[in-house]
Amino acid sequence: MKHSRSDIHRKIHRIPEIRFEDQRLTSFAGIILFQPLFSKLGLKEKFRDCFRHLKVSPVFGHGMITLLLVVHLILGYRRLQDIRYYRDDPMILRLLGLERLPDVATVSRAMAGMDENSVGKLRQVNRQLVLVRLAAENLPRITLDFDGSVLSTSRFAEGTAVGFNRKKKGQRSYYPLFCTIAQTGLVLDVWHRPGNVHDSNGARDFILDCICELRAFLPWVVVEVRMDSAFFSDDIVSLLEKEGVEFTISVPFERFAELKGKVENRKRWERLTDDHGYFEERWKPKSWDSKNRFLFIRTQNRRQYKGVVQLDLFIPYEYGYDFKVIITNKNTKAKNVLAYHNGRGAQEGIFAELKSQAQMDYIPCSRQAGNQVFTLATIFAHNINREMQMAANEKQRATTDRRPPLWIFEQLDTIRRKLIQRAGRLTRPQGELTLTMSANDAVKSELLHYLNAMKPAA
């Protein structure tokens, strides 16, 4: 249908007069998506139970403050002071079951009163929520990725230390160790540590706890693990072998000069792909007890030309090789092992989303337990977003060697812009509580899709 120019364009001169009145208006009408989900997961009750041991019982309660932090991060806010900008929003108040929100000072005091016991209980709540979702999907194989991520602060915070920090050298930081599920992108657990520890610090016990809890809840699954070279040790390899876990771990060249000699003296490399060659052998470092399967892989790469650029001459490309070694107990072909191990790069995408969209890189207070609860709140916000999408959508991918997520997830920021940040009005026509939004067909279709998917379990 054609429209004339006068039907499309209009003149705008005057700026409207601005009034601020209590009209029961909300800027987050789409947050209604999370009301049935919070009820289904029982978050309010579970958070409250995590703090029952504390003698101090403030009006709002530590569990409610934790739930407020999760909602705060889902909305896209970062600093605690930003609570001021939505403290009168009726949809946020309804979601939390409050008549008014706590002020910033109250939230800060509550976070300062949290302790390690509370942190441990919140970690257990997160693990249970993830395991229940995995049980519902009935996956035959689950892949655990382990790695650490630096959380920096320019201020002093309890438990921080100056350690390796590639982007912000010299800053104090935490260096938590994460366990993520490759098939869902969910964060199963986190082990909090100061910033001056090695990747493998406390890793053995943390890895064993994650494996044992997963098997206790899902005894039928095949468990497999991927890790980088920081976790390469006889202790961890022996643990995984003893537990019957399939694994791949990168091997650090710099710690074993013999590996360099094996690569340099190798004359024949088997073809893996067009750009990859390999050979394998059973080998062990001198201090180890038993031999394992080692894959030696070389990748052909184009070298960067750093000389003077001469546009009128043809300069042929120079090629070289990059090398890496992988230890594994998998019995599949080398090509499948390489694809599986390279799939662990998806975990960096999870860290990027947690930091850029759930504010995990923010350190809000000076107390260690309060900061750990904030980190867990970012994980809850991330996991709840994915839980909602898994509950509403069927799997969109099949399992491959790289173990990608079985769903094509929309990031938290995308859900915010499309659905959550929508204007609305709460009214009671004929006594029926009604949320009215603009008649946008795309928003209506997707919002009702999620709400209808959660109705049976709500």
Secondary structure as UniProt FT lines:
FT   HELIX           5..8
FT   STRAND          25..26
FT   HELIX           29..33
FT   HELIX           34..41
FT   HELIX           43..49
FT   TURN            50..53
FT   HELIX           62..74
FT   TURN            75..76
FT   HELIX           80..86
FT   TURN            87..88
FT   HELIX           90..96
FT   HELIX           104..112
FT   HELIX           116..137
FT   STRAND          141..148
FT   STRAND          151..153
FT   TURN            158..159
FT   STRAND          161..162
FT   TURN            169..170
FT   STRAND          172..174
FT   STRAND          177..181
FT   TURN            182..184
FT   STRAND          187..191
FT   TURN            195..196
FT   TURN            199..202
FT   HELIX           203..217
FT   TURN            219..220
FT   STRAND          222..227
FT   HELIX           229..231
FT   HELIX           234..243
FT   STRAND          246..251
FT   HELIX           253..255
FT   HELIX           257..265
FT   STRAND          270..271
FT   STRAND          276..283
FT   TURN            286..287
FT   STRAND          292..302
FT   TURN            311..312
FT   STRAND          319..328
FT   HELIX           334..342
FT   HELIX           343..345
FT   HELIX           346..357
FT   TURN            360..361
FT   HELIX           368..392
FT   TURN            401..402
FT   HELIX           412..415
FT   HELIX           416..420
FT   STRAND          424..427
FT   HELIX           429..431
FT   STRAND          434..437
FT   HELIX           441..454
FT   TURN            455..457
//
